[in-house]
Amino acid sequence: MSAVGTVIQFSALLFGAVWIWVNVYQFYPVLSHLIGSLARASGEDEKQYEREPIPAETDGGGSESDEVVKTDGGQVDALQYPSIDIFIPAYEEGEVIEQAISSVRECRYPHDLLNVVVLLEPDDTDTRTTLRRLEDQYDFERLTVPAMYPGEPNKPRALNYAYERTTGEIVGVLDAEDIIAQDLCQRVSVELTSGYDFAQSRLDMVNEDDGWLNTMFRAEYGYWYETSISGFSNRDYPIPMAGTTCFFRRAVLDDISEKRIQKFGDPWDDEEWEWINDHGLDGLVPWDPNNVTEDFELGMFLWQEEYQFAYIDSVTKGESPLTLDSWIKQRTRWQKGKVYTFKQLISSPPKGLFSKLHMYTQSAVPHIGAVNFSAMILVLLGANLFRSYTPSSSTLTVLNISLVFGLMMMGLYSYGYWTASSRPYPTRIRRAVVVFCSLPIYWLLQWVADLRALQQVYSGRLHWSKTTHIGRNNGDSIVADGLISRTRDLKLSRGVRWIGLALVILAGAGLRLYNLTERSLYGDELYSIARASLSLPELLTVPLSLDSHPPLYYIFLHYWMEIFGSTTFAVRSLTVVFASATLVGLYLLGTELYDDRAGLIAALLYAISTFYIHFGRVARMYSLLTLLTVLSWYSFVRLKQERTRDNAFYILLSGLLVYTHVYALFVVLAQNAYVALSETRNGISLRRWTALQAILGAISSPWLLLLLGRVFNLSGQNAGLVNWIPKPDGFRSVIRSLSRFVGYPVHYPFLQGTPDAPLVGTVDPWGLSWILAALLVSVFVICATLAVVRFKTDGGYELTDLQQSSQLSLLFLSPILVPFVISYVIAPIYWTRYTIPASIGFVLLVANGITNIDSDMLRRGILGFTVVSSLFFAGVYYSQSSVEDWQGSAACLNEGVEDDDLAVYQPAWIQPRLGYYNMDGFAKETLPPSHSMTEQKLATLQQYTANHDEIWLLRYHPGGSPQTDDQVFATLNASYKNVTSAHDGAFSVYRFGDGTGEPDESGSLSSMCPSSEVHIW
């Protein structure tokens, strides 16, 4: 293994092992708590007390409640309520501060024992104006943090100042946008007067309707508060506190302040102490004034000092950020504070191995969780792109375990969403599936935030970054701005559009027509001609055991040949027509989904990629499959118009698609998946969509029933029906498909260059093809990401075009992932050229990502690099030699075989295909493959030697070396001598004369048959 491969394997092993540790650490308390819950459900009761229902009328006015607490001994004691100070740090929160204040004042708690303190900064006129309006309506206190109070303006600084200005027995923290449960304060008082030192209530981000990011946020909090925190508490893990609805006994915070200064040192200098003393303060620091994730650090510190934690299952309604920019900034701040905490723990380590294990792991988990999983994916992606990674068995074991843990986490997030949401069941099911499928993308975004956090901590930028709130958790159902798709319009003039499209069509058609007849028809093309030459009834009744493809392409070719003949140019020109029409359809689809620039770029990418060039010039159904995929999806998008003709077009085009190739089913599956999972369903009602699918199913049923019957037979002896497709080579197979999509010039029947044997020598003397392909895959993946994540001119980010991009993502994923899974579960069906429908989704995402780049120079640079790379690939493609010279092999036999000779074809199926080249006038026989030869066949072969002067053996062995040591050669060598052989690519021709003797030297087909028109590609 190369040095690079060793480094990659070590990295994959390291990341996989760390990911396993992260999950074992997190899952152990969860599973332990689950087992304990099941045990208690079976009769074992471990509750310390059981609370009676809280009377609704207990809403204030006295210091004692009617609530009782039942202790383990059965004694009933009255509860004396403690006084509570609730701090609400508010900076520029004028739009939402009222809902937080009102929710606290609506609590069922003695009014005179509940003090609401709103913390302000001196320059916050917005919040101060709102508070003046609310003073007559609610009872609360305003507290402005003096500008000269030590420290940078941030939340922990404000909390420390407020702590010294208040006297409540319990101190709570609430975010300005939160809405708490009416029983929260009472339940807090119960817990913190029953032996617990600090408490955390459940937080739920309720604005899931604002988009995918908000749904994921709710799932994340559902997973944490419903699953993790109970398990952590049960197994005495450190509890990373939330920054809201957390409560502490004042005596605990006094103690923590003193211990913080003893452990980490005095945070104030002499000048700051002078100001503190002059203003009658004590300089207490319960919260770290320099840590912008003060809640996380405080939870760690409290656990380290062995204070007791209580979890309160009262739900506080919060609001998640509405834009990706706000989400990234919020997560960056969170991660930044956690990095700062980790640095503190390194410089002032906890005492004892047990504490070190917990504190270091908890401080690192927020980073090595999402970051590590994402990094592992990127390592595998890079390794497969550059072909430097061959995993060992131990590495594969680690990576497989890591994958299992990843799937478990995806399931827990879906469960977390399910338990948090109260939406109707169809909506919850749909969104739970979306959560499960898209969690890795959410982790990637967390990875981006963590990288920003590391960079900011490294550069000393520990400032506070505010999250903007607008009150989305108060029941308002308006979808947030910024998550709505951009309005589509035509950005190019009509002249530019038509001229650009015309040039793209001319370039695409020209690249496909160039030297169209120079290369021989290969086996699959010859089969297409043979089947299309049948009468229509015969064509339609070919059994699936002989051809698994639907008949539509052959029907088109049948009538095309009736008009234009069956020459090489004629049969291939039909494919060129389909490919040229695809350019127009792709432009229309891109314009319908995005805008005319995206449509034009998508058509350009299709026109110049050798993947589409090759399959747009061979006599097979792949070009028709691509065209109908584009047209079916275009008609699917147009269904939002709710016109009868659009319904008819969708049924017609999708029905034709299904009768073109089996992978068409995955395109229709992608459409159904989008309708099932989308919030908008592309504007299609479920009733209408169900009717359309019923009609499409009825039209497709003749073919589908035949296909289903064949699938049921894919076992035992019938598994050989598809055994020519190998099992996917793991992640490499998908990477290879991506490399073909971008134009890496290795397409069947080319075998000179493969991902494991680069195009070198005369075709690509510098070996640049794979390097360019790897770079282009990387660029395209980034551009596809930019189709969803848009960078604004002010430096922010936003999620854009989620409806369109989710459609195309499903179109990209369905024909890849579903066959990939089927290939492992039922039978191998994953084949790169079959996945050509998936490439359409990929190309359109890339095209829109390029248009979303604001920099003209960068956009033109990417397009320039793509065009130059594609032209280089095209040069390599056109200069490759054929490995399947069917025409040359046939010509060799036509010239050399005499009337009394015998031509033997092995395997048998090549003989009717070679018949296209008019090999008549001599005897022909066939043999099965060498591994299937029987004694009876060998005996028959021996009889041939008595009836013919010479025997010509034509063998087909794609991808393998000629074999001359098997039973066939032994039988012929027993009766003949003077063997002459010729080899070119996938074909070998052997000439056996009478007598015995040593064979002559081997040569090429052209040397063996010098006067024949042998076509060496």
N, C-alpha and C positions, 0 to 999 in steps of 0.2 A: 504494500500500500504506500502511496506517495505521502510526503510530509503533510501536504494539504489535506489529504484524506484522513490521515491520523488525527490532525487537529479537529477536523469536522466530526469524526467519530467520537473523540473525547468530549467535544462540546455537546453533542447529542446525548451522550451517556450522562454527562454532568447535569444538563438541564432536565433530562428525564428523571434522574435520581432526586434532584431537588424538588421537582413537581410532585413526586411520590411522597416525599417527606411532608411537604406542605399539606397534602390532602390527608395523609394519615393523621397528622396533628389536628387537623380540623374535623375529620370525620369521627375520630375516636370519641370525643365527648358527645357528639350528636347521636351516634349509635348507642353509646352507653345510656344516655338519657332516654332514648326510644325504648330500649329494653326495660329500663326502670319504669317507664310509663305503662308498658304492657303488663309488667308485674303488678303495679298498683291497680290497673284496671281489672286484674284477676282477683283482687281482694286485699292486697297488701297496701295499707294506708300509711303514708309517710308524712302527711300534712301536719304541720305544727299547730295550726289553728284553722278554724273555719269561720268565715265572716258571714254574718247575717245580711240580708238585703238592706241597702242604705235607704232610709226614708226620704222620699222626694221633697218633703217639706223642710228638711234640715238645710236651710240655705243661709244661715247667718243669724246674728242677733244675740248670740250668747257664746259662752266658752265651753259648754258641754253639749254633746250630741246624744241622740237616742240610740246610736249605734252601740252594739255590744261586741265583744270579742270572746270567742269560746276557746279556752286554753286546753292543753292536752289533758289536764286533770279534771276538766269539766267545770271549773269555777268560772263564774261570769263576773267580769270587772267592767266598770264604766271607764270610757276612754276620755281623758283630758286632752283637748286639742292643743298642740303647740302653735306658736306664732310662726308664720311663714313669710319670708321676703322672696318675691319672684322678680328676678332681674330680666328686663327685656332690652338687650342692646339693640339700638336702632340707629342706622345711618342711612339717610335718604330712603326711608321706608314710609313716607307719607301715605302711599296708596294702600298699605296693608296693616298699619299699626292698630287701627281700630278693631280689626277682627281678633287680634291677639288679646287686647285689653278686655274686650267684651266677653270673650270666652273664659277668661280668668274670673271676671266678675259674675259670671253665670254659674260658677262652681257651687256645689252644695258644701259650703264651708263657712264657718262663722266669719262674718264680714269684717269685724274689727281685728281679727287675727291674721288677715290676709292682706299683705302690703304689696302693691304693684308698683315697681320702680322702673321707669323708662329711662335708659341711659343714652345720653345725647353727646354729640361732638359739637364744639363751639360754632363750626361753620355750617351746620346742618339746618338751614332755614326751612327746607321742605317739610321735614318731620315736625319741627317746632310749630310751624303754622297749623298743621293738622291737629296737633295736641291741644293748641289753644281752643280750637273748635270743639274738642271732645271733653274739655274740662268740666263743663256743666252737665255732661251726660254720664260720665264715669268717674269713679274715685281712683285716682292714681297719683303717683309722685313723679315729677320730672327731676332728673339729676344730670347736670351737664359736667362732663369730665373737663377740668381746667386744661387749657392748652399747655400750661407749664408743668402739669403733673408728669413725672418721669416716665420715659418710654415712648416708643413709636405708637401713634394712634392705631389701635387695633382692638379686637374684642376682649382678649385677656386683660389688657390694660384697663379697659372700662370696668370689667368685672372686679378687678382688685380694688379700684377706687370705690365702687359701690359697696363692696364688702365692708370697707372701713366706715362707711357712712350709714350703715344700717345695723339693726340689733336682733333680727328675727332668730328664733331657735333653729329653724330650718331655712336653708338658702336654696332656691331653685333658679334655674336658667331656662328661659324660653326665647325662641327666635321670634322676630317681629311678625312673621307671616303665619305663625302656627295657630291652630285652633285645638284646644285641649278638651279632653272628656270631662264631663261635669263631676265625675266621682274621683278624679285624679288626686286632688289635694287631700281628700279624706283617706284615700288608700296610701298615699305617701306618709301621712301622719301615723297611720297604723304601723307601717313597716319600720319607720325610723324611731318609733317609741317601743318597738318590740325586740330591740337588740341589734338591728341593722344600722350601718353607718352611712351608707349612701345608696341611692336607688336610681333606676333608669326605667322610664316607661317606653312603651312601644311607639315607634314613629312610622307613619305610613304616608308615602307620597301619592296623593289621591288623584292627581291630574294626569292620569294615564291616557286620557283622550286627546292630549295635545300632541301625540305622535309616538313614533317608535322609541325614541330615546327616553321619553317619559314612562312608557310601558316597561322598558328595561330597568329603569330606576326603581319603579314600584316592585318589580320582581326581585331586584337585589335587596331591597329593604325587607320584603316579605321573607326571603330566604334567611336574612340575618336575624330578624326579630322573632320569626316563627320557629326557626330551626336551630340556629347557632347559639344565640345568647343563652337560651335555657340550658343547653348542653354545657356550654362554657361555665355557667354558674354552678351547675350540678357537679362538675368535676373540678371545681376550684381553679379554673383557668383565669388569667388576667382578662378583665373586661374593658375593651376599647370603648370608652364612653362616647355617646353622641353629644353634640354641642347644644342640644335642646331637651327639654323635659327631663333634666337630670337634677337630682336633689341631694343635699348633704346636710348632715348635722353641723351646726356652726362650730362646735367644739372640735370636730374632725378637721375642718378647714383651718382653724387656729393651729392645730398640731401640725398639719401638713405644711403650712407656711414656715413654721419654725424649722421643720426637718428639711425643707427645700433649701433654705439658706445654709443650714449645716452641711448638706450634701453637695450642693452645686456652687456655693459661695454667694456673697452679697451682690445683688444685681445693681445696686445704686452706688454712685460715686459720692464724694463729699459734698459737692454742690447740690446734687439731687437730695441727699439726706437733709441738707439745710432747708430746702424748700419743704420737704415732708414735715420736718419738725416745726417749722414756722406756721404750718397750717393745721397743726394738732393731729397729725396722722401718725401711724405706727410703722408704715412701710411694709405692711403685710403682703405676701405674694402667694396666696393659695393656688393661683393659676400662674404658670410660667409666662412672664410678660413678653418674652421673645419668641414664643412658640405660637405660630398661627393655627395650629391644630391642638389648642390647649386642652380640649376635651379628651382626646386620645391619650395625651401625656399624663393628664390627671388620673385617668382610670388605671394606667399602668402603675403610677406612683402609689395610689391607694392600695392596690393589690400587693405591691411590694412591701408596704407597711402593715399588711395583714388586717386591713379593715374589711368589714363584712358587707357584701353586696346583696341587694334585693331587686328582683325584676318585677315590674308592675305591668300587668297586661291591660292597661288602659291606653286606648289608641289616641295619639295626637296626629291631627291631619296637617301634613306639610305640603309644600309646593316645590316640585323639582324644576330645575332650570328649563327655560323654554327654547333656548337656542344652543347649538353645539358650542359656540363661543363661550357662553356663560357656563356650560357644563365643563368644558375643558379648563376654564379658569378656576372654577370651584374645586375640581379634582386636583388641579395643580397645587392649589393651596393646601388641600388635605394631605396630599402626598409629600409636599414640602415640609409640613410640620412633622410628619412621621419620619422623614429622613433626619430632620433635626433631632427628634427624640432618639433615634438610633445612634446618632453621633454622641449625644449626651451619655447614653448607656455605655458606649465604648470608652469614653473618657472617665466615667464614674460607674464602673460595673456593679451590678447587683451582687449581693453576698450569697454564696452557696451555688452549687451546680444546678439544683432544681430551679432556682430563681433565674439564673442566667439562661437556662434552656428556654423557659417560658418567655422571659422578657425579650431576648434576642429574636426568638421565632415570631412572637406577636408583632414586634416592631418591623420585622422584615417581610412578613406575610403580605401586607398590602402591596409590596413591590414584587416579590418573587412569585406571587400568584399569577396575576394576569400577565406581568412582564415575562415571567419564565415560560408560561405556556405559549405566548406569542413568539418569544425568542426561539423556542424549540421548533415551531412551525417554520420560521424564517430560516433556521439552520438547515432543516430538511429541504426547503425550497431551493436555497442556494446550492446545497450539496447535489441535488438532483439536476439542477440547471447546468452545473459545471462538471457533472459526472465524476465527482471526486469521492463519492461516499458509497462504501459497500458495508452495510452494518453487519456486525458480528452477531452471533446468537444471543449473547448476553445483552448487547445493545437493543436488539429487537425485543427481548423480553421486557426490558425496562421501558421501552417506548410503548409497547402494547399495554403494560400496566398503567402507564401514564394516560393512554387513550381511554382506558376504562374509567379512570378517575375523572377525566374530563367529561365523559358522558354522564357519569353520576352527578357531577356538579351542574351540568346542563339540566338534568332532570330535577334537581333540587331547586334551581332557580325557577323552573316552570311551576313546581309545587308552591314555591314562595309566592309567585304571582297569583296562583289559583286561590290560595288562602287569604291574600290581601284584598283581592278584587271582589266587588259585589255586582259586577256587570251581569247581564243575562247569560245563560249558559252558552249559547252559540258564540257570543263575543268572547267569553272567557276561554272557551276551548280554542278558538282561533288564535287568540293572543298568546295563550300558553304554548301553542305549537311554534308561533313566531319567536317567543322567548327562547325556547329550546334550540331552534335552528340558528338563531342569530347571536347567541351568547358569545361565540368566538370573536365576532366583529366588535361587540361591546368591550371585550377584553383588549382588543387591539387599540381601541380608543383610550382605554385606561393606560395602556402602555405608552401612548403618545403623551398623555398627561404626566405620567411618571418621568419620562425623559425630560419634559419641561421642568418638572420639580427638581430633578437632580442638577440640571443646568443652573437653575436659579439659586439653589443652595450653594453650589460650587462657586458661583459669582457673588455670593453674599447678599442676594436680593431676597430678604426675609420679610418683605412688606406684605400687608394685608390686601387681599383682592376681594372686593365686594361682589356678592351675588345679587342680581336684581330680581325683585319679586313684584308681582302685580295682583296677587290675590286669587290665583287660579284654584285654590283649595276651598273657596267659599261657596262652591256649588255652581259657579258660572260655567256654561257649557260651550262657550265660544272657542273655536280652535285658535291656537296661538299663531300670531303672525310669524312669518319666517319658515313655517313648516308647510305652508301652502305652496304648491308647485307654481313655478313662474308661468306667466301668461305667454303662450306661444305666439310668435309673429314671424313674418318673413324679414330677415335681417339683410338679405342681399337683394339687389335690384333684379328685375325680371331678366334683363340681358345677361347679367353675371350668372344667374342661376342656369339659364338655358345654355349659354356658352360653356360654363363649367361642366354641366352634366354631359353635354355633347362630347367634350374632350375626354371625360372619364370613360364614356361608352366606347369611343374610338380607341382609346388606349387599352381598355379591357378586351375588346373584341380583337384588336391587333395582336396582343400578347397571346391570345388563345389560338388565333389563326396562323401564327408564325410557325413555319415548318410543320404544318398539321399532319402531313402525310409522310414525313421523313422516317418516323419510327413505325416499326411493325405493330399491327394489332396484336394485343396480348390475349391470353387465354380467356379472361372474363369478357373482353370485348367480342371475341369470336363466339363465345356462348350467347351473348346478346344478339348477334346477327343470326345465329342458328335458331334461337327461339323465336325471334321476330319474323323469321322466314316461314314459320309454320302457318297453317291456316288459323283463322281466328278461334274456332272451336278447339283446335289442338293446343294453341297458345294458352288458352284459359284453363285447360285441364291438366297442365303439367303438375305432377304431385309435388307437395312441399318437401318430400324426401329428396327430390332432385334439385329443387330451387326454392329457397326460403323467402325469396322476394316476391312482393305483390306484382301484378301483371301490368300496371298502368304504363310504365316506361316502355315495355315491350310492345304494347299496343301502339303508342306514339311512333316507335321506331318501325313497326310493321307498315304503317301507312306512309311514313316518310320514305322508306325504301321503295315502296310501290311507285312513288312519284319521282324520286331522285336516284334510285339505284342503290347498290350495296357496296360501292367503292369505299375505300378508307376515308376519303374526303367527305363523301355523302353521309356515312353513318356518324362520323365525328362532328359534322357541321350542325346536326340537330342539337348536340350538347352545347355547342357554342351559342346557338340561338337562345337556349334556356339561360345560359350564363349572362348573355347580354341583357335579357329581360330582367334578370335578377338585379342588375345594376340600377335599373329604373325603379324596381320595387323597393330596393333597399333605400334609395333616396326618398321615396314617398313615405316609407315607414319611419325613417329618421326624422323627416320633417313633421310628420304627424305626432310623433312622440316628443320631440324636442324642438328643433327649428331647422331651417334649410341649410345652415352651415353644418350642423351635425349630420344631416342626411347626405350632403355632398362629400364630407370627409369619410363617412362610412362606405359610400360607394367607391371612393378612391382606394381605401384600404382593401376592399374586396377585389378591386380591379388589378392590383399590383402584387398581391400575395401569391406565391407559387402554389400554395395549398389550393386556392380557388382556381388558379390558372390550370393546374394539372387536371383537377376533377371537372373543370369546365371545358375540357377538350378530349376526353376519353369517352368511348361509347358505353357508358354505364349510367345508372339512374341518379347519381349523386348531384348533378347539376339541377335536375328536375326536383329532387328532394329539397335542395336549397331554395329554389324559386318558390315552391309551394309553401315552404316554411315561412318565408318572408310574406307571401300574399295571405296566408292563413292568419298570421299575426296582425297584419295590416287590417284585415277584415274584422279581427277580434277587437282591435282598438276602435274601429269605426262603429262597433255595436252600440256605443254610448249615444249615437245619433237617434236610436230607436226608430229606425226606418225599416220597412219590410224588405226593401232591396238589400240592405246591409245584412239582415238575417239570411237571405237567400245566398248572398255572396259568401258568407261565413260557412254555411252548410256545404256549398258547392266546393269551395277551395279546400276546406278541411277534409271533406270526403275524398277529394282527389289526392290529398296529402297522405291519408291513411292507406290508399291503394298504391302508394309509391314505394314505401320502405317501412320496415317494422319499427324503426326509430321514430317514425312519425307519431307513434303512440305516446312517446315521451314528450313531444311538443304539445299534444292535446292534454297530457297530464299536467304540464306546466301551466297551461291556461286554466285548468280546473283548480289547480293549487292556488293560483292567484285569486280566483273568484272566491275560493273558500277562506283564504287567509286575509284578504284585503279588507280594509275598512270601507272602501268606496265601491269595490267590485267593478271598477271601471264603468260605473254608472249603469250596471246591468242588474235587474231584479233577479232574485233567485228563481222565481217562477219561470221567467223568460229563459234564463240560462238552462234550467232543467229541461225545458221543452226543446231547446236547441240541441242539447246533448242527447236527448232521447231520439231525435230525428237522425242525428249524426250516427248514433249507435245502430239504428235500424239500417241505415244505408251501408254501414261498414260491416254488418253482422256476417255476411257470407265469408268474407276474408277472416274476420276475427274468430269465427267458429273453427275454421281450418287451422288457424294459428294456435288456438287454445288446445285443439286436439294434438298438435305436434308438441306443445309444451308438456302435456301430460305424458308424452312418450319419451321425454328427455331423461331417461333413467336406464340403468342396466345396459343391455345390448344396443338400445336406441340412442345412447348418449353420443355415439359416434356421428350422429347427424350434424353436429356442430363442432366436432373435435379438432377441426383445422384452426379454430380460434383458440389461442393459448390463454391460460388464466392470467389476469392482469398482474403485472410485476409491481404490485403495491403502488406507492405514491409516484414511482417513476413513470408509470403508464400515463398518469394525468399530466405530469410535467412534459412528457414527450408529445402529448396531444397539444398542449399549449405552444410548444416550440413549432409544431406543424402549423398551427393557426397563424402564427406570425410570419410564416414563410420559410422555415428551415427546409431546404429543398431535398427531402427524402420522402418519396411517395411511391407506393406500390405501382408498378413492379420494379422500381429502382432498389437495388440492394448494395450498390457500391458504397454508399454512405449511410450510416445508421448512427444513432446516438452513442453506440458503443464502438463505432469505427468511423471516425470523422472523415469528411470528404477531403482527402488529401491527394497528392500526386498531381496529375495533369488537370484535374477538375478544379481543385482548390489547393494550389501548391502551398499556401500559407496557413491552411487550416482555420480560416477566419469564419467559416459559416456558423459553426456552433457558438463561437464567442459572440458574434453578432446576434444570433438567435437568443442567447441567454440575456444579453443586454436589452434586446427588443422586448422580450417577455417581461423583464423588470419594468421597462418604461410603460408598457401597455397595462400592467397591473396597477401602477401608480395612476395612470390616466383613468382607468376604470374606477378607481377610488375617488378621483376628482369628479366623476359623474354624480356622486352623491354628496361629497364634502366640497363645498365651495369656499374659497378664500376671498374675503371681502377686501376692498381697497383700504379700509381702515385697520387692517391687520387681524380682523376677527374671522370666525368661521361660521358656516351655517350648513345645515342639512337641506339639500334641495332636490327636487324632482324624485321624491321617494316613491311615488306611485309608478312612474315610468321605469325607474331604475329597479324597483322590486320585480316588475314584470320581466325585464330583461335578465335579471339575476336568476329568476326561476327558469327562463328559457335556456340560460347558460348551464345551470346546475342539473336540471332534470335529465337531459340526454347524456350526462356524464356520471353523476352519482348513482342514479337508479340502475343503469346497466352495470356499473361497477359493483354494486351490491349483489345484483342478480348473478353476476359472474362468479361470486364466491359462494352464494347460497344454493343456486340451482344448476346453472351451467354457464361456461364462459360465453359471453356475448359482447363484451367490451372490445371495440375495434375503432381505432382513431378515425378512419374515414367515415365510419357510421355516425360519429359525433358531429358531423358537419353542421347540423342544425344548432348545436350549442354555440358554435363559433359565431353565429349571427348575433346572438345576444351579447357576446363578448365584444364583437366589433362595434356594435352600436353604443355600448357603455364607454368604450375607449374613445369613440368619436365625440360623444357628448363631453367626456372629461377634457378632451383637447379644447373644445369650444369654451369650456368654463375657465380656462386659463386666461387671466386678464392681460398678461404680458404678451404683446404681439411678437416680440423677439423670441420668447420662449416657445410660444405656440408654433411659430414658423420653424424654429430649430428642431422641435420634435417631429414635425411633418417632414422636414428635410432629411433628418436622420432616418425616418421610416422609409422614405422614397429611395434614398441612396442604398440602404440595406436591402430593400426589396429588389432593386435593380441588380445588385450584386448576386442575390439569391437566384434571380431569373437567369443571369449569365451562367451560374453553376448548373442550374436546372437544364438549360438548353444544351449544355456541353457534356452532359452525362451520357455514358454508354448504356445500352440496354442489357439487361441480364436475362431477358426473355425474348430471344429473337425467333419468334414463331415463323416469321416469313422466311428468314434465312435457313432455318432447319428444314422447312418444307421444300425450299428451292434446292437444297442439297440432295434430298431424296428424289425430287423430280428429275434432276440431272443424272444421278448416279445409278438408280435402280433400273435393272433391265427387266424385260418381260418375264423371264424365268426366275427372277429373284423374289425374295419375300421380305417385306417390310414389317417389322414387329414393333408395336408401340407399347411403352410401359411408362406410366399406368394407362389403363384402357381408355380413360375419359379424354385423353389428348387427341385421340385419332379423329373423332368427328369434328373437332375444332380445327385441326389442321386441314381438314377437307375443304375449308374455305379457299385454300390456295390451289385447288384443282389438281390434286395428286391422283391421276387415273392411269390405267394401263399396266398395273402390276398388282400382285397379290398382297393382301394386308391381313395381319392378325394382331391380337392384343393380349397383353398379360396384365395380371393384377400387380400391385406393388410387391417388391421383393419380400417384404415381411409377411405377405399374404399368400405366397406361392405354396401350392400343395403338390403332393406326389403326382396327382393326376395331371396337373398343369405342366409339371416337368416332363412327364411322359409324352404329353402332346407336343411340347417343344422339341423333344428328341425326334418325334416323327417328322417334324418339318425338315430336318436335315436330309431325309431320304428323298424329298420331293423337290428340292430347290438347290441350285448351284451355289448361290450366295444368300446370306441372310444379313439384312441391315437392321440394327437395333437402335431405335430412337428413344432416349430416356430423358425424362423431365425431373429435375431435382432442385427446385428453388431453394436458395439459401443453404444448400448442402454441397458437399464435394462428390465428384463422380465415384461410384462404387463398382469395383471390378473383381471383387473376391467373393461374390455370392453364388448361389446355386445356379442362377441363370447362366453366368459366365462359365461355371464348371461344366454345365451341360453342353454349351456351344463349343467350348474348347476341346471337348472330347471328340468332336467330329470335324472341326474346321481349323484352318491355320491362316496366316497372313492377315492378322487383324489390323485394320487401320481405324484410328479413332480421331475424333475432332470434338473440341469443347468450346462453347461460347456461352457464358452466363449460366442460365438454368438448363441448357440443353447439351446433351452429348450424343454423337452419332458414331456407331461402331459398325464396321464392315467385316464380316466373317466369310472367308473362302474355304474350299475343301482341303482336307489333309490336316496335318499338325505342324506346329512351329511356333516361334516366338512372335509376339506382336511387333508391328512397326512402331516408330516414334509417333506420339500424338501430335496433332497440330490443331489449327483453327478450322472452322467450317469453310472459310474462304480458301484455305490451302488444300482442303480435301476436295472441294468442289469449285475449282478456280474460275470456271466459266459461268457459274450460276450467279444470279443477282442476289447475293447474300447481303442482307441489311444488318450491319453492325451499328447499333444506335450510337 
